[in-house]
């Protein structure tokens, strides 16, 4: 059989800058699980156009919530052409009954333990509706071969994953619902073999927290040190509490880490399950990471119930004061399956269940202390101000170890921000018409000519709660 493995984009009209894209791993893993007698082609829509007429027998589509609508559209079109379609990934795992409306079958959870059966059943024309093996063993080595030359991205980063599962229960996260609450590991020897076979020199570890199991992490760092690679990953700020861990990570080739700071509001930090809850100590942690020669990328979230309009300038001041090189500026997204989704739905605060808007960037609920439009505009103001060239160059002297990365990341966020600003009036008209139509009329400017400087200049987001004149 010929098998197409597809990763849809969210919007075919606007594709992310390559240097902001996280490389694809899941489809390479599924290709590795496929019996060798079958022909497999991986198709990432962010990197190439999809030809719906391409001959194939089976189409496997992996999606998250934000690109689920596009995945369903593609599934519908492939089925019209007589292809067997199997959906999998985060969103179909959380909402399998929904996904089954658009596909012949759904893989719930992880592919190990079920994908070979899917392929055999398609070949025998005995496809089951749901395939699921909870928390399969990760002991088996799955060869993904040389991945260096598959659809190049800037920096030519190769993805790797070493662990699955998370013991925490963050209200806005569904990782534990998909991968379980116990951390499971790939054998370190298998990780080393995969790195060697991949042909890469620069890697990204896709683990939700590369240091979640400190003993395993230290063993891993010691094992990959001789490989002379460079790598980036994601970690909790508790990383700075273990100097041996930091040293081993740095020596093993760690050049950058993504840290989910989420908030610098003291009230919100007190509510969250964070190892460091004092704002000043977060600043010290940032400096300590940089002292070990590791690039610090922050992830911030706006829209918690404790957030006010003061949170925007407060967060911007923190990022600039601590000379953070780059930051993902997100809005709280209530993904299905999370506690925050269930809570907001029960309270009647969800504005939409159109999954296209569940993308970290769009407000889909009624915030506690501001209007949806104010939250949307405030997030964009922080993103625009922090990533603009004057701010980027002002912070550059603190990041001369990684000047190209510093510039590329901020230029990428600038480009994304420009696109969002162009889309803001139409987005507001679709999502916020009741909440904010009177607001825009009071300001004396139409949504379609809206500029963030107008918003802030007219006092819309003043911390004292005033709405301007």
C-alpha positions as CSV (number, residue, x, y, z in Angstrom):
1,X,0.0,0.0,0.0
2,X,0.9,3.6,-0.4
3,X,0.4,5.6,2.9
4,X,0.3,9.4,3.2
5,X,1.0,10.8,6.7
6,X,-0.3,14.3,6.9
7,X,0.3,17.2,9.3
8,X,-2.2,20.0,8.4
9,X,-1.5,23.7,8.9
10,X,-4.0,25.8,10.7
11,X,-4.6,28.2,7.8
12,X,-3.3,27.5,4.3
13,X,-3.5,31.2,3.6
14,X,-0.9,32.1,6.2
15,X,2.0,29.8,7.2
16,X,4.3,30.4,10.1
17,X,7.9,31.6,9.6
18,X,10.0,28.5,9.4
19,X,12.1,29.4,12.4
20,X,9.0,29.6,14.7
21,X,7.9,26.1,13.7
22,X,8.4,23.1,16.0
23,X,9.7,20.2,13.9
24,X,7.4,17.3,13.3
25,X,8.2,14.0,15.1
26,X,5.0,12.0,15.4
27,X,4.7,11.3,11.7
28,X,8.3,10.1,11.5
29,X,7.6,7.8,14.4
30,X,4.5,6.4,12.7
31,X,6.5,5.9,9.5
32,X,9.1,4.0,11.6
33,X,6.3,1.8,12.9
34,X,5.0,1.0,9.4
35,X,6.0,-2.5,8.1
36,X,8.7,-2.0,5.4
37,X,6.7,-3.5,2.5
38,X,4.5,-0.3,2.4
39,X,5.5,3.0,0.8
40,X,5.2,5.9,3.2
41,X,5.3,9.7,2.4
42,X,5.2,12.4,5.1
43,X,3.5,15.6,4.1
44,X,3.7,18.7,6.3
45,X,1.3,21.3,5.0
46,X,3.3,24.2,6.7
47,X,6.2,23.3,4.4
48,X,4.5,22.1,1.1
49,X,1.2,22.2,-0.7
50,X,-1.2,19.2,-0.5
51,X,-2.3,17.5,-3.7
52,X,-5.6,15.8,-2.9
53,X,-5.4,13.8,-6.1
54,X,-2.1,12.1,-5.1
55,X,-2.6,8.3,-5.4
56,X,-2.6,6.5,-2.0
57,X,-4.5,3.8,-0.1
58,X,-4.4,5.1,3.4
59,X,-4.2,8.7,4.8
60,X,-3.1,9.2,8.4
61,X,-3.7,12.7,9.7
62,X,-2.3,13.9,13.0
63,X,-3.7,17.1,14.5
64,X,-3.9,19.4,17.5
65,X,-7.0,21.4,18.5
66,X,-6.1,24.5,16.5
67,X,-5.7,22.7,13.2
68,X,-8.5,20.1,13.8
69,X,-10.9,22.0,11.5
70,X,-8.4,21.9,8.7
71,X,-7.7,18.2,9.4
72,X,-11.4,17.5,9.2
73,X,-11.7,19.4,5.9
74,X,-8.8,17.3,4.4
75,X,-10.3,14.1,5.8
76,X,-13.6,14.9,4.1
77,X,-11.9,15.5,0.8
78,X,-9.7,12.4,0.9
79,X,-12.7,10.2,1.7
80,X,-14.6,11.7,-1.2
81,X,-11.8,10.4,-3.4
82,X,-12.1,6.9,-1.9
83,X,-9.1,7.0,0.5
84,X,-9.3,5.4,3.9
85,X,-8.6,8.1,6.5
86,X,-7.4,7.6,10.1
87,X,-7.2,10.6,12.5
88,X,-4.9,10.7,15.5
89,X,-3.0,13.2,17.7
90,X,-4.0,15.3,20.6
91,X,-7.4,16.6,19.5
92,X,-8.8,13.2,18.3
93,X,-7.6,11.6,21.5
94,X,-9.5,14.1,23.6
95,X,-12.7,14.1,21.3
96,X,-12.7,10.8,19.5
97,X,-16.5,10.8,18.9
98,X,-16.1,14.2,17.1
99,X,-13.2,12.9,15.0
100,X,-15.1,9.8,14.0
101,X,-17.6,12.0,12.2
102,X,-14.9,12.8,9.6
103,X,-12.8,9.7,9.4
104,X,-12.9,5.9,9.0
105,X,-11.0,5.3,12.3
106,X,-9.4,7.2,15.1
107,X,-6.2,6.3,17.0
108,X,-6.7,7.4,20.6
109,X,-3.5,8.1,22.5
110,X,-0.1,6.9,21.3
111,X,0.6,5.0,18.1
112,X,2.9,2.3,19.5
113,X,1.1,-0.9,19.9
114,X,-1.8,-0.1,17.5
115,X,-0.4,1.4,14.2
116,X,0.7,-2.0,12.8
117,X,-2.8,-3.3,13.4
118,X,-4.3,-0.2,11.7
119,X,-2.2,-0.9,8.6
120,X,-3.1,-4.6,8.6
121,X,-6.8,-3.9,9.1
122,X,-6.9,-1.3,6.2
123,X,-5.1,-3.8,3.9
124,X,-7.7,-6.5,4.9
125,X,-10.5,-4.1,4.6
126,X,-11.6,-4.8,8.2
127,X,-11.0,-1.3,9.7
128,X,-12.1,-0.9,13.4
129,X,-13.5,2.5,14.4
130,X,-11.2,3.1,17.4
131,X,-7.7,1.9,18.2
132,X,-6.3,2.4,21.6
133,X,-3.6,1.0,23.8
134,X,-3.1,3.0,27.0
135,X,0.4,4.0,27.9
136,X,2.4,1.5,25.8
137,X,5.9,0.5,26.7
138,X,8.6,2.6,25.2
139,X,11.4,-0.1,25.4
140,X,11.2,-1.1,21.8
141,X,13.6,0.9,19.4
142,X,11.8,2.4,16.5
143,X,14.1,3.5,13.7
144,X,13.2,6.8,12.1
145,X,16.3,6.8,9.9
146,X,18.1,9.9,8.6
147,X,15.8,12.9,9.2
148,X,18.2,15.7,8.5
149,X,17.2,16.3,4.9
150,X,13.4,16.0,5.3
151,X,12.0,19.4,4.4
152,X,14.6,21.7,5.7
153,X,13.9,24.5,8.2
154,X,16.1,27.3,9.3
155,X,18.8,26.0,11.7
156,X,18.1,22.4,10.4
157,X,16.8,21.2,13.8
158,X,16.0,17.5,14.3
159,X,13.3,16.6,16.8
160,X,13.8,13.9,19.6
161,X,11.6,12.8,22.5
162,X,12.9,10.9,25.6
163,X,9.9,10.9,28.0
164,X,6.1,10.9,28.1
165,X,3.7,11.6,30.9
166,X,3.5,14.3,33.5
167,X,2.8,14.0,37.3
168,X,1.4,17.5,37.5
169,X,-2.2,18.6,37.0
170,X,-2.1,22.1,35.7
171,X,-5.6,23.5,35.0
172,X,-4.8,24.6,31.5
173,X,-2.8,21.5,30.3
174,X,-4.0,18.1,29.1
175,X,-0.7,16.3,28.8
176,X,-1.5,14.0,31.7
177,X,-4.8,13.1,30.1
178,X,-3.0,11.9,26.9
179,X,0.3,10.4,28.2
180,X,-0.6,9.6,31.8
181,X,0.6,11.0,35.2
182,X,3.6,8.7,35.4
183,X,6.8,9.7,33.5
184,X,7.8,7.0,31.1
185,X,11.2,6.9,29.5
186,X,12.8,5.7,26.3
187,X,15.9,3.8,27.2
188,X,18.9,6.2,27.0
189,X,20.7,3.8,24.6
190,X,17.7,4.1,22.2
191,X,17.9,7.9,22.4
192,X,21.6,7.9,21.6
193,X,21.0,5.5,18.7
194,X,18.3,7.7,17.3
195,X,20.5,10.8,17.5
196,X,23.3,9.0,15.7
197,X,21.0,7.6,13.0
198,X,19.2,10.9,12.4
199,X,22.3,12.5,10.8
200,X,21.6,15.8,12.6
201,X,23.9,18.2,14.5
202,X,21.3,20.4,16.2
203,X,18.3,18.8,18.1
204,X,15.2,19.8,19.9
205,X,14.0,17.6,22.7
206,X,10.2,17.7,22.6
207,X,9.7,16.5,26.2
208,X,7.3,18.7,28.1
209,X,10.0,18.9,30.8
210,X,13.4,17.5,29.9
211,X,14.4,17.4,33.7
212,X,11.1,16.0,34.9
213,X,13.0,12.9,36.2
214,X,16.3,14.3,37.4
215,X,18.0,11.0,37.7
216,X,17.1,10.0,34.1
217,X,18.0,13.5,32.8
218,X,21.5,13.4,34.3
219,X,22.0,9.9,32.8
220,X,20.8,11.2,29.4
221,X,23.1,14.3,29.5
222,X,26.1,12.1,30.3
223,X,25.3,9.7,27.5
224,X,24.9,12.4,24.8
225,X,27.9,14.5,25.8
226,X,30.4,12.4,23.6
227,X,28.1,13.0,20.6
228,X,29.2,16.7,20.4
229,X,25.7,17.8,19.4
230,X,23.9,21.1,20.2
231,X,20.3,20.9,21.5
232,X,17.4,22.9,22.9
233,X,14.4,21.8,24.9
234,X,11.8,22.7,27.5
235,X,12.3,22.7,31.3
236,X,10.8,23.9,34.5
237,X,12.4,26.8,36.4
238,X,13.4,24.3,39.1
239,X,16.3,23.6,36.8
240,X,18.3,26.3,38.5
241,X,18.0,24.5,41.9
242,X,20.4,21.7,40.8
243,X,23.8,23.1,39.7
244,X,25.0,19.6,38.7
245,X,22.0,19.3,36.4
246,X,22.8,22.7,34.8
247,X,26.4,21.8,34.4
248,X,25.7,18.4,32.8
249,X,23.1,20.0,30.5
250,X,25.5,22.6,29.3
251,X,28.3,20.2,28.8
252,X,26.0,17.8,26.8
253,X,25.4,20.6,24.3
254,X,22.3,22.4,25.7
255,X,22.2,25.8,24.1
256,X,18.7,26.9,24.8
257,X,15.7,26.1,27.0
258,X,12.0,27.1,26.8
259,X,10.6,27.9,30.2
260,X,6.9,28.2,31.0
261,X,7.0,31.1,33.3
262,X,3.3,31.7,32.5
263,X,2.9,34.8,34.8
264,X,4.8,37.4,36.7
265,X,1.7,38.4,38.7
266,X,2.4,37.5,42.3
267,X,-1.3,36.7,42.9
268,X,-1.3,34.2,40.0
269,X,2.1,32.7,41.0
270,X,0.7,32.0,44.4
271,X,-2.1,30.0,42.8
272,X,0.1,28.0,40.5
273,X,2.1,24.8,41.1
274,X,5.5,26.5,40.6
275,X,8.8,25.6,42.2
276,X,9.7,29.4,42.3
277,X,6.8,31.7,43.4
278,X,8.7,35.0,44.0
279,X,9.0,37.3,41.0
280,X,12.5,38.5,42.1
281,X,13.7,34.9,42.2
282,X,12.4,34.3,38.7
283,X,14.7,37.1,37.6
284,X,17.6,35.5,39.4
285,X,16.8,32.2,37.7
286,X,16.9,33.8,34.3
287,X,20.4,35.2,34.9
288,X,21.6,31.9,36.3
289,X,20.6,30.0,33.2
290,X,22.3,32.6,31.0
291,X,25.4,32.3,33.1
292,X,25.7,28.7,32.1
293,X,25.7,29.7,28.4
294,X,22.1,28.6,27.9
295,X,19.6,30.7,25.9
296,X,16.5,31.6,27.9
297,X,13.2,31.6,26.0
298,X,10.1,32.5,28.1
299,X,6.5,31.6,27.7
300,X,3.9,34.0,29.1
301,X,0.2,33.6,29.4
302,X,-2.4,36.4,29.7
303,X,-6.0,35.9,30.7
304,X,-6.0,34.2,34.1
305,X,-8.8,35.3,36.4
306,X,-6.4,37.2,38.6
307,X,-5.1,39.2,35.6
308,X,-6.0,42.9,35.2
309,X,-5.1,45.5,32.6
310,X,-2.1,46.3,34.8
311,X,-0.7,42.8,33.9
312,X,0.3,43.8,30.4
313,X,2.8,46.6,31.2
314,X,3.9,44.7,34.3
315,X,4.8,41.7,32.2
316,X,6.5,43.8,29.5
317,X,8.6,45.6,32.2
318,X,9.7,42.3,33.7
319,X,10.8,40.9,30.3
320,X,12.7,44.0,29.4
321,X,14.2,44.5,32.8
322,X,15.5,41.0,32.9
323,X,16.8,41.2,29.3
324,X,14.9,38.1,28.2
325,X,15.9,37.4,24.6
326,X,12.6,36.1,23.2
327,X,9.2,35.2,24.5
328,X,6.1,33.4,23.4
329,X,3.3,35.8,24.3
330,X,0.1,33.7,24.6
331,X,-3.4,34.0,25.7
332,X,-4.9,31.4,28.0
333,X,-6.5,28.7,25.8
334,X,-9.1,26.4,27.4
335,X,-8.3,23.2,25.4
336,X,-10.9,20.5,25.6
337,X,-10.1,18.0,28.2
338,X,-8.6,20.6,30.6
339,X,-10.0,21.7,33.9
340,X,-10.1,25.3,32.7
341,X,-12.3,24.3,29.7
342,X,-14.7,22.4,31.9
343,X,-14.9,25.3,34.4
344,X,-15.4,28.1,31.8
345,X,-18.1,26.0,30.0
346,X,-20.0,25.4,33.2
347,X,-19.9,29.1,34.0
348,X,-21.2,30.0,30.5
349,X,-18.0,32.0,29.7
350,X,-17.0,30.3,26.4
351,X,-17.4,32.6,23.4
352,X,-16.8,29.9,20.8
353,X,-16.1,26.2,20.3
354,X,-14.8,26.8,16.8
355,X,-11.4,25.0,17.2
356,X,-9.6,27.3,14.7
357,X,-9.5,29.9,17.5
358,X,-7.9,27.5,20.1
359,X,-4.4,28.5,19.1
360,X,-2.7,30.3,22.1
361,X,-3.3,33.6,20.3
362,X,-7.1,34.1,20.3
363,X,-9.4,34.9,23.2
364,X,-12.3,32.4,23.2
365,X,-13.8,33.2,26.6
366,X,-15.0,36.0,28.8
367,X,-12.1,37.2,31.0
368,X,-12.8,38.1,34.6
369,X,-11.4,41.7,34.8
370,X,-11.6,43.0,31.2
371,X,-13.4,42.5,27.9
372,X,-12.3,39.8,25.4
373,X,-11.2,42.6,23.1
374,X,-9.1,44.3,25.7
375,X,-7.4,41.0,26.5
376,X,-6.8,40.3,22.7
377,X,-5.4,43.8,22.2
378,X,-3.3,43.8,25.4
379,X,-1.6,40.6,24.4
380,X,-0.8,42.0,20.9
381,X,0.5,45.2,22.4
382,X,3.0,43.3,24.6
383,X,4.0,41.1,21.6
384,X,4.4,44.1,19.3
385,X,6.3,46.2,21.8
386,X,8.7,43.5,23.0
387,X,9.6,42.1,19.6
388,X,9.9,45.4,17.7
389,X,13.4,46.3,16.4
390,X,14.2,49.0,19.0
391,X,13.6,46.6,21.9
392,X,15.3,43.7,20.1
393,X,18.4,45.7,19.5
394,X,18.4,47.1,23.0
395,X,18.5,43.6,24.4
396,X,21.0,42.2,21.9
397,X,24.2,43.1,23.9
398,X,23.0,40.6,26.6
399,X,22.7,37.8,24.0
400,X,25.9,38.0,21.9
401,X,26.5,34.3,22.4
402,X,23.4,33.7,20.2
403,X,23.0,36.9,18.1
404,X,21.4,35.2,15.0
405,X,19.0,33.2,17.2
406,X,18.0,36.3,19.1
407,X,17.3,38.3,15.9
408,X,15.6,35.4,14.1
409,X,13.2,34.7,16.9
410,X,12.2,38.3,17.4
411,X,11.9,38.9,13.7
412,X,9.6,35.9,13.4
413,X,7.4,37.1,16.2
414,X,7.3,40.5,14.5
415,X,6.0,38.9,11.3
416,X,3.4,36.9,13.2
417,X,2.3,40.0,15.1
418,X,1.8,42.0,11.8
419,X,-0.4,39.3,10.5
420,X,-2.5,39.2,13.7
421,X,-2.9,43.0,13.6
422,X,-4.2,42.8,10.0
423,X,-6.7,40.1,11.1
424,X,-7.7,41.8,14.4
425,X,-10.7,43.8,13.1
426,X,-12.3,40.8,11.3
427,X,-11.5,38.6,14.3
428,X,-13.2,41.1,16.7
429,X,-16.2,41.3,14.5
430,X,-16.6,37.5,14.5
431,X,-15.8,36.8,18.1
432,X,-16.5,39.9,20.2
433,X,-19.4,41.8,18.5
434,X,-21.7,41.8,21.5
435,X,-19.1,42.4,24.2
436,X,-17.2,45.1,22.4
437,X,-19.3,46.8,19.7
438,X,-20.4,49.6,22.1
439,X,-16.9,49.9,23.3
440,X,-15.5,50.7,19.8
441,X,-18.3,53.2,19.1
442,X,-17.5,55.0,22.3
443,X,-13.9,55.3,21.3
444,X,-14.8,57.1,18.1
445,X,-12.9,54.8,15.8
446,X,-14.1,51.8,13.7
447,X,-12.7,48.4,14.4
448,X,-11.4,48.1,10.8
449,X,-9.0,51.0,11.2
450,X,-7.9,50.0,14.7
451,X,-4.3,50.5,15.7
452,X,-2.8,49.5,19.1
453,X,-1.3,52.9,19.6
454,X,-4.9,54.3,19.3
455,X,-6.1,51.8,21.9
456,X,-3.4,52.6,24.5
457,X,-3.3,56.3,23.7
458,X,-7.0,56.6,24.4
459,X,-6.6,54.9,27.7
460,X,-8.5,51.7,26.8
461,X,-6.0,49.6,28.8
462,X,-5.2,52.0,31.6
463,X,-4.6,50.2,34.8
464,X,-7.0,52.4,36.8
465,X,-9.9,50.9,34.9
466,X,-10.7,54.1,33.0
467,X,-11.8,53.7,29.4
468,X,-10.6,56.9,28.0
469,X,-12.6,59.6,26.3
